[in-house]
Amino acid sequence: MTTTATTAEPVEPAGPAGPSAPAGPPRAAGRGRLVLSRLLAARGAVVGAVLVLLLFALAFGGPYLTRWDYAAPDFSALHQPPSAEHLFGTNGVGQDVFAQTVRGLQKSLVIGLLVALFSTVLASVVGACAGYFGGWTDRALMFLVDLLLVFPAFLIITIVSARLKGAGWIAFVLLLALFNWMITARVVRSMTISLREREFVRAARFMGVRPLRIISRHILPNVASFLIIDATIAVGGAVMSETALSYFGFGVKPPDVSLGTLLAAGTGEAPVFPWLFYFAAGLLVLFVLAVNLIGDGLRDALDPTSGAAPRRSRRTRGSRRTRRTSRSVSSPSPAGRRKHP
């Protein structure tokens, strides 16, 4: 005869009424939520993001605010100042400056984004492969990087772009991206060398995971914060490079326009007809300033050792010290009660 012993779970006795102990540590906020909260706390980054969104809205929605095409002349209005008919005035051949400015802003933004995207992808692949594989792969890739760093990029682009007149602006984007990735690749290589000896990378290697999968799943995600910041700043640098090359006639070709071609066309007439120069110059300055503000905010949000964290930790330590002091004052110790009846 077998007997089945039933065991009941022990019931905790009800203690005296008092503050209940916390059930457990609060759930840690995700990294994305933490980064977003830090980014929103940075006023400069918020202002920069708003400015960038407004500039993109102006670039792609501005052509619908005027009935004039950027290449269509109005021969009855030559060198006219800003008015209700022509919001930013007209140039010497009667073309609407507002239509040309939003078209130039659109072209410069697209070129800047594509150059930053291509150069960041190329830098991350080359730097991660050089740092992970090492050996002759590292030496060959770093020799290519050093070789491109020695070449005068601006001079080469001016020579080559003159031979690419029929290739369109996409070839100009690729040419800019080709000379805009070397420094980033060096930094990614250094970060990869330190990451490849970490425990999770060594464990994946011992489990037989392929090297390219380790690079894509373990190396690049851990350098993504640096790549995001670098790509953000590279957009502003690419727009400035495109503007400089177009200013000297080596960038966007007529009849298309960019901010550089508008600045080049309006420089000589700026003292007499300032609307031909200052609208395009003002939009360029606003965009570069906004991108730099976003880059600074992303750096502080993604870097746990940035200046925002220590200030927050000092406030947290101060609040904890205040709570401990108030708790000790409100509930004196038994020894204290015995000493002072």
Disulfide bonds with the S-S distance in Angstrom:
none
